[in-house]
Amino acid sequence: MFSSPILTRRVVSGRGKPARVGRGKPAPLLAFCLMAMLLVTGCSLPWQHNADASGPAPTTKQLLAALQKNFRTVTSFHVVMSVANPGTTNASQIQIRAANGDILMPDKVKAQATIILSGQSITVNVISIGATQFITDPITGQWRVVKGVLDASTLTNPNTGILSLVSKVQNVSQPVSDSVNNTPCWRVTGQLDAKYIAFFTGGGVPSGTMLQTTACLGKSDSLPYEMKVVGEAAAGDNANTARTFIISNYNENISISAPKL
């Protein structure tokens, strides 16, 4: 979602003096002039595939089309999720209040999460590989094998996971310039059906419940760096319950493996 540094070097001859360019050897001078023109005009070099972060705002259609294309090339990312103004939970309800972890395509997650379990807030470590999850016992800290808590594919799926959520927002506004953690991005707003984040919240709200949504897509790669939804996304939420996802570290080399039991 960033311009390539241009490295220059001085050509020297003899004892450190600049080499002279003869009339029959215009290539170095021509190359220098072309480079200067690129710098002055702001043109992109042939190997620069990212958009100019300082350029004009794209249309909403262009931005979402770039998002649809680019998020399918993502191999890994880091996500931090937080909840503000949470509602109430019943004794049998499990709800994630905060999470911080790495996601590795296509089906691996390693995170630390604060969850509400039996009305109590506890912090656990979670590793999910495919349909199998490993979670630390909140009392002993030892790893246990569980199933059905968090299927990693629900987060990584390019059609239904976290990175796809922006593409499901309705009534999307025109982009405006903004930044997230010093990353230039285009911010858009709209409404998201709560059913699309039921995999993360547990659902329990009527079909068609709409959430006020804002997202910021990187100016150089059109990938989401922030997404925030406000409203009733799960049973017990209220109109002011807000969930924020901060996404970073795209395509870094990470490794996730099952813990020693």
VEXPALO-790930 format. One record per residue (C-alpha): residue number from 1; residue in three letters; chain; y, z, x. Coordinates in steps of 0.2 Angstrom, whole numbers, plus 5000, padded with zeros to 4 digits. Layout:
<atoms>
{atom NUM, ala, A, {Y, Z, X}} ...
</atoms>
This chain:
<atoms>
{atom 1, met, A, {5000, 5000, 5000}} {atom 2, phe, A, {5016, 4996, 5023}} {atom 3, ser, A, {5028, 4980, 5043}} {atom 4, ser, A, {5018, 4977, 5058}} {atom 5, pro, A, {5026, 4982, 5074}} {atom 6, ile, A, {5032, 4968, 5084}} {atom 7, leu, A, {5028, 4970, 5103}} {atom 8, thr, A, {5038, 4961, 5116}} {atom 9, arg, A, {5037, 4960, 5134}} {atom 10, arg, A, {5048, 4953, 5148}} {atom 11, val, A, {5041, 4940, 5159}} {atom 12, val, A, {5046, 4943, 5177}} {atom 13, ser, A, {5044, 4934, 5194}} {atom 14, gly, A, {5047, 4939, 5212}} {atom 15, arg, A, {5053, 4957, 5213}} {atom 16, gly, A, {5056, 4961, 5195}} {atom 17, lys, A, {5069, 4948, 5192}} {atom 18, pro, A, {5068, 4938, 5175}} {atom 19, ala, A, {5059, 4921, 5178}} {atom 20, arg, A, {5069, 4906, 5174}} {atom 21, val, A, {5064, 4893, 5162}} {atom 22, gly, A, {5065, 4875, 5168}} {atom 23, arg, A, {5070, 4861, 5158}} {atom 24, gly, A, {5053, 4854, 5157}} {atom 25, lys, A, {5045, 4871, 5151}} {atom 26, pro, A, {5054, 4875, 5135}} {atom 27, ala, A, {5039, 4884, 5127}} {atom 28, pro, A, {5044, 4902, 5131}} {atom 29, leu, A, {5061, 4899, 5126}} {atom 30, leu, A, {5056, 4891, 5110}} {atom 31, ala, A, {5044, 4906, 5106}} {atom 32, phe, A, {5058, 4918, 5109}} {atom 33, cys, A, {5069, 4908, 5097}} {atom 34, leu, A, {5056, 4908, 5083}} {atom 35, met, A, {5053, 4926, 5085}} {atom 36, ala, A, {5072, 4930, 5084}} {atom 37, met, A, {5073, 4919, 5068}} {atom 38, leu, A, {5059, 4929, 5060}} {atom 39, leu, A, {5068, 4945, 5064}} {atom 40, val, A, {5084, 4939, 5057}} {atom 41, thr, A, {5078, 4931, 5042}} {atom 42, gly, A, {5065, 4944, 5038}} {atom 43, cys, A, {5051, 4932, 5037}} {atom 44, ser, A, {5033, 4938, 5038}} {atom 45, leu, A, {5022, 4933, 5052}} {atom 46, pro, A, {5007, 4923, 5048}} {atom 47, trp, A, {4995, 4937, 5051}} {atom 48, gln, A, {5005, 4949, 5039}} {atom 49, his, A, {4996, 4949, 5022}} {atom 50, asn, A, {5005, 4964, 5015}} {atom 51, ala, A, {5021, 4962, 5004}} {atom 52, asp, A, {5038, 4966, 5011}} {atom 53, ala, A, {5041, 4984, 5005}} {atom 54, ser, A, {5060, 4981, 5005}} {atom 55, gly, A, {5058, 4965, 4994}} {atom 56, pro, A, {5063, 4963, 4976}} {atom 57, ala, A, {5053, 4972, 4963}} {atom 58, pro, A, {5038, 4962, 4956}} {atom 59, thr, A, {5035, 4960, 4938}} {atom 60, thr, A, {5023, 4972, 4929}} {atom 61, lys, A, {5011, 4957, 4927}} {atom 62, gln, A, {5011, 4953, 4946}} {atom 63, leu, A, {5009, 4971, 4951}} {atom 64, leu, A, {4994, 4975, 4940}} {atom 65, ala, A, {4986, 4958, 4945}} {atom 66, ala, A, {4988, 4964, 4963}} {atom 67, leu, A, {4981, 4981, 4959}} {atom 68, gln, A, {4966, 4973, 4950}} {atom 69, lys, A, {4962, 4962, 4966}} {atom 70, asn, A, {4965, 4975, 4979}} {atom 71, phe, A, {4956, 4991, 4973}} {atom 72, arg, A, {4940, 4982, 4973}} {atom 73, thr, A, {4941, 4980, 4992}} {atom 74, val, A, {4943, 4999, 4994}} {atom 75, thr, A, {4929, 5008, 5004}} {atom 76, ser, A, {4935, 5026, 5004}} {atom 77, phe, A, {4950, 5037, 5000}} {atom 78, his, A, {4956, 5055, 4998}} {atom 79, val, A, {4962, 5063, 4982}} {atom 80, val, A, {4971, 5079, 4978}} {atom 81, met, A, {4971, 5084, 4959}} {atom 82, ser, A, {4980, 5098, 4951}} {atom 83, val, A, {4983, 5104, 4934}} {atom 84, ala, A, {5000, 5111, 4927}} {atom 85, asn, A, {5002, 5120, 4910}} {atom 86, pro, A, {4983, 5122, 4907}} {atom 87, gly, A, {4977, 5126, 4890}} {atom 88, thr, A, {4963, 5138, 4885}} {atom 89, thr, A, {4944, 5136, 4888}} {atom 90, asn, A, {4930, 5144, 4879}} {atom 91, ala, A, {4915, 5153, 4887}} {atom 92, ser, A, {4904, 5138, 4888}} {atom 93, gln, A, {4917, 5126, 4894}} {atom 94, ile, A, {4918, 5120, 4912}} {atom 95, gln, A, {4935, 5113, 4917}} {atom 96, ile, A, {4942, 5107, 4934}} {atom 97, arg, A, {4959, 5115, 4938}} {atom 98, ala, A, {4961, 5108, 4956}} {atom 99, ala, A, {4951, 5097, 4968}} {atom 100, asn, A, {4954, 5091, 4986}} {atom 101, gly, A, {4941, 5079, 4993}} {atom 102, asp, A, {4935, 5062, 5000}} {atom 103, ile, A, {4927, 5048, 4990}} {atom 104, leu, A, {4916, 5036, 4999}} {atom 105, met, A, {4911, 5020, 4990}} {atom 106, pro, A, {4900, 5017, 4981}} {atom 107, asp, A, {4893, 5034, 4976}} {atom 108, lys, A, {4898, 5049, 4987}} {atom 109, val, A, {4910, 5063, 4985}} {atom 110, lys, A, {4914, 5078, 4996}} {atom 111, ala, A, {4927, 5090, 4989}} {atom 112, gln, A, {4932, 5108, 4986}} {atom 113, ala, A, {4936, 5112, 4968}} {atom 114, thr, A, {4943, 5126, 4958}} {atom 115, ile, A, {4935, 5127, 4941}} {atom 116, ile, A, {4935, 5138, 4926}} {atom 117, leu, A, {4917, 5144, 4922}} {atom 118, ser, A, {4913, 5157, 4909}} {atom 119, gly, A, {4932, 5160, 4908}} {atom 120, gln, A, {4933, 5164, 4926}} {atom 121, ser, A, {4942, 5154, 4940}} {atom 122, ile, A, {4931, 5151, 4955}} {atom 123, thr, A, {4932, 5140, 4970}} {atom 124, val, A, {4916, 5130, 4976}} {atom 125, asn, A, {4912, 5116, 4988}} {atom 126, val, A, {4904, 5101, 4980}} {atom 127, ile, A, {4894, 5086, 4988}} {atom 128, ser, A, {4889, 5072, 4976}} {atom 129, ile, A, {4877, 5058, 4982}} {atom 130, gly, A, {4872, 5047, 4967}} {atom 131, ala, A, {4866, 5057, 4953}} {atom 132, thr, A, {4862, 5072, 4964}} {atom 133, gln, A, {4875, 5086, 4967}} {atom 134, phe, A, {4875, 5100, 4979}} {atom 135, ile, A, {4887, 5115, 4975}} {atom 136, thr, A, {4890, 5131, 4984}} {atom 137, asp, A, {4885, 5147, 4975}} {atom 138, pro, A, {4902, 5156, 4971}} {atom 139, ile, A, {4894, 5173, 4976}} {atom 140, thr, A, {4883, 5169, 4991}} {atom 141, gly, A, {4891, 5153, 4997}} {atom 142, gln, A, {4874, 5145, 4999}} {atom 143, trp, A, {4871, 5127, 4994}} {atom 144, arg, A, {4861, 5124, 4978}} {atom 145, val, A, {4855, 5107, 4971}} {atom 146, val, A, {4861, 5103, 4953}} {atom 147, lys, A, {4861, 5088, 4942}} {atom 148, gly, A, {4873, 5082, 4929}} {atom 149, val, A, {4889, 5091, 4935}} {atom 150, leu, A, {4898, 5077, 4944}} {atom 151, asp, A, {4890, 5059, 4945}} {atom 152, ala, A, {4900, 5052, 4960}} {atom 153, ser, A, {4899, 5034, 4952}} {atom 154, thr, A, {4910, 5040, 4938}} {atom 155, leu, A, {4924, 5042, 4951}} {atom 156, thr, A, {4920, 5027, 4962}} {atom 157, asn, A, {4916, 5014, 4949}} {atom 158, pro, A, {4929, 5000, 4950}} {atom 159, asn, A, {4929, 4997, 4932}} {atom 160, thr, A, {4930, 5015, 4925}} {atom 161, gly, A, {4934, 5027, 4940}} {atom 162, ile, A, {4950, 5034, 4947}} {atom 163, leu, A, {4957, 5018, 4954}} {atom 164, ser, A, {4955, 5008, 4938}} {atom 165, leu, A, {4965, 5020, 4927}} {atom 166, val, A, {4982, 5012, 4930}} {atom 167, ser, A, {4975, 4995, 4924}} {atom 168, lys, A, {4971, 5004, 4907}} {atom 169, val, A, {4988, 5010, 4904}} {atom 170, gln, A, {4996, 5002, 4889}} {atom 171, asn, A, {5015, 4998, 4886}} {atom 172, val, A, {5018, 4998, 4904}} {atom 173, ser, A, {5036, 4998, 4910}} {atom 174, gln, A, {5044, 4987, 4923}} {atom 175, pro, A, {5042, 4994, 4941}} {atom 176, val, A, {5056, 5004, 4949}} {atom 177, ser, A, {5057, 5009, 4967}} {atom 178, asp, A, {5051, 5026, 4972}} {atom 179, ser, A, {5040, 5034, 4986}} {atom 180, val, A, {5026, 5046, 4987}} {atom 181, asn, A, {5024, 5057, 5003}} {atom 182, asn, A, {5035, 5044, 5012}} {atom 183, thr, A, {5025, 5029, 5006}} {atom 184, pro, A, {5036, 5017, 4997}} {atom 185, cys, A, {5029, 5012, 4980}} {atom 186, trp, A, {5033, 5005, 4963}} {atom 187, arg, A, {5033, 5017, 4949}} {atom 188, val, A, {5028, 5012, 4931}} {atom 189, thr, A, {5026, 5022, 4915}} {atom 190, gly, A, {5016, 5020, 4899}} {atom 191, gln, A, {5002, 5028, 4889}} {atom 192, leu, A, {4984, 5030, 4893}} {atom 193, asp, A, {4970, 5034, 4880}} {atom 194, ala, A, {4962, 5051, 4885}} {atom 195, lys, A, {4945, 5043, 4883}} {atom 196, tyr, A, {4947, 5035, 4900}} {atom 197, ile, A, {4948, 5051, 4910}} {atom 198, ala, A, {4934, 5060, 4900}} {atom 199, phe, A, {4923, 5059, 4915}} {atom 200, phe, A, {4934, 5071, 4924}} {atom 201, thr, A, {4940, 5082, 4910}} {atom 202, gly, A, {4925, 5084, 4899}} {atom 203, gly, A, {4934, 5076, 4884}} {atom 204, gly, A, {4933, 5084, 4867}} {atom 205, val, A, {4949, 5077, 4860}} {atom 206, pro, A, {4950, 5064, 4846}} {atom 207, ser, A, {4948, 5046, 4850}} {atom 208, gly, A, {4964, 5037, 4852}} {atom 209, thr, A, {4973, 5052, 4859}} {atom 210, met, A, {4987, 5045, 4870}} {atom 211, leu, A, {4993, 5053, 4886}} {atom 212, gln, A, {5010, 5050, 4894}} {atom 213, thr, A, {5007, 5042, 4910}} {atom 214, thr, A, {5016, 5038, 4926}} {atom 215, ala, A, {5009, 5029, 4942}} {atom 216, cys, A, {5016, 5024, 4959}} {atom 217, leu, A, {5008, 5009, 4967}} {atom 218, gly, A, {5011, 5005, 4985}} {atom 219, lys, A, {5024, 4992, 4989}} {atom 220, ser, A, {5013, 4984, 5003}} {atom 221, asp, A, {4995, 4985, 4995}} {atom 222, ser, A, {4998, 4988, 4976}} {atom 223, leu, A, {4986, 5003, 4977}} {atom 224, pro, A, {4989, 5019, 4967}} {atom 225, tyr, A, {4996, 5033, 4977}} {atom 226, glu, A, {5000, 5044, 4963}} {atom 227, met, A, {4995, 5045, 4945}} {atom 228, lys, A, {5000, 5059, 4932}} {atom 229, val, A, {4995, 5061, 4914}} {atom 230, val, A, {5003, 5073, 4902}} {atom 231, gly, A, {4995, 5078, 4885}} {atom 232, glu, A, {4979, 5083, 4877}} {atom 233, ala, A, {4965, 5076, 4888}} {atom 234, ala, A, {4952, 5089, 4885}} {atom 235, ala, A, {4948, 5103, 4873}} {atom 236, gly, A, {4960, 5117, 4875}} {atom 237, asp, A, {4974, 5107, 4882}} {atom 238, asn, A, {4991, 5107, 4875}} {atom 239, ala, A, {5005, 5094, 4874}} {atom 240, asn, A, {5012, 5099, 4891}} {atom 241, thr, A, {4996, 5100, 4901}} {atom 242, ala, A, {4998, 5089, 4916}} {atom 243, arg, A, {4986, 5082, 4928}} {atom 244, thr, A, {4992, 5074, 4944}} {atom 245, phe, A, {4981, 5064, 4956}} {atom 246, ile, A, {4988, 5061, 4973}} {atom 247, ile, A, {4978, 5047, 4983}} {atom 248, ser, A, {4979, 5043, 5001}} {atom 249, asn, A, {4970, 5038, 5017}} {atom 250, tyr, A, {4963, 5022, 5010}} {atom 251, asn, A, {4948, 5014, 5019}} {atom 252, glu, A, {4947, 5027, 5033}} {atom 253, asn, A, {4930, 5029, 5042}} {atom 254, ile, A, {4922, 5044, 5034}} {atom 255, ser, A, {4904, 5050, 5032}} {atom 256, ile, A, {4897, 5061, 5018}} {atom 257, ser, A, {4879, 5067, 5019}} {atom 258, ala, A, {4868, 5080, 5010}} {atom 259, pro, A, {4871, 5098, 5016}} {atom 260, lys, A, {4857, 5108, 5024}} {atom 261, leu, A, {4849, 5120, 5011}} 
</atoms>
